[in-house]
Amino acid sequence: MPSVPETIHLIQIGEQAGAGSTCSAALDDNPWEHDADQSYGPGASIADPLPSDAPRQGVLPQQYRQATREELDLRIRAAKHALGEKLVVLGHFYQRDEVVKYADFVGDSFQLAQAAKTRPNAEAIVFCGVHFMAETADMLSRPDQAVILPNLAAGCSMADMADLDAVEDCWEELTALFGTESDAEGRQPVLPVTYMNSSAALKAFCGRHGGVVCTSSNARSVLEWAFARGQRVLFFPDQHLGRNTAKAMGVSLEQMPLWKPEVALGGNSETHLHEAKVILWHGFCSVHKRFSVEQIAMARQRHPGVRVIVHPECTMEVVDAADEAGSTDYIRKAIEAAPAGSVFAIGTEINLVQRLANDHPEMTIFCLDSIICPCSTMYRIHPSYLAWVLESLERGEIVNQITVDEATASDARVALERMLALAPGKPVMAA
Ligand code: SF4
């Protein structure tokens, strides 16, 4: 099964008729062509506004831009071999295969941060994911370990939709509205919950305000914890994960107002906010937003009996129309537990779906969206950047290190530890 760039190539030369098309012709460009762009680059989130303070990648040395795939392969393997136990390479589920094949662990962001701890001799943790993931790994690793993001431009458009200033402004308005006194049951007026896909600064905000972090695997148990301690929850940045989870717990849509930053009271009336159970931040994932009810209907029409599983970052309508919704880990386990001959239509990032299809030739597994559109931000990591950071390490030079200042990290760890206390991390998949 080819990876996304290879599939794009195959489609372009007509060897894979009917496999769909790409969401952007620029996906076939080399990623360094877009390092200076004012966007996330080609892929699902290209149209999302890139914050002006988002990190930019410097110019990748020419030798890495010009190296052939075979040359890069040899150089990466040689550098990994030379660095030995001093290095651990982490690859996110959504990462392209050309990079994932060098990973020591493959998993979701939190699993990977935990996985790095199993390599105590590692002096460098190279995270082939996006910026917030590298931040989390830095906060959970030892101070003497360096966390490296091969391309600094690999951010996350969803995480960038909630910045600390905007959330603090929101908090100020909510505090003015609800006060700071807990009710008779000891529940604070509002309790902040942030999805793992957020900056360290927002995790720290939650730590400071009695809040917690959640993942797509444990969002329900985290919300149960939060409802026991807060009269209402402020959930950021992903409105869909918040809405889908709370709805499944019986919270009505009327009790889930949407908070639009930069609008007074987030665009809501005081009454509506007073009646709220979950205030949802206006954030979303551009990759998961692409899945639609029509795609599900089409999959059911073409494959009667198909099992449709979507990620909870998809819209509520899509989650309602699917058979199941679950995290990447849930999707992976559901497929592993299914008998040969099963047919799955999956609503999540294309690299993961293609890898699952590759790993399970005894089943039919396809992506709900026939247009190939990977996570733009994850796509910024290319073997050329990996070769560059590894060979730099070999020379004793640390490039692209991600560090979170200790004050922020200490508050963020409070929110992460609250989550861990109620939902311990799951084992990771060794690559
Ligand atoms: S898939 Fe969506 S949420 Fe995940 S890293 Fe990409 S943009 Fe962010």
Residues whose N, C-alpha, C, O or C-beta is under 5 A from the ligand:
A	BS01	SF4	V130 C156 S157 M158 N197 C285 S286 V287 C375
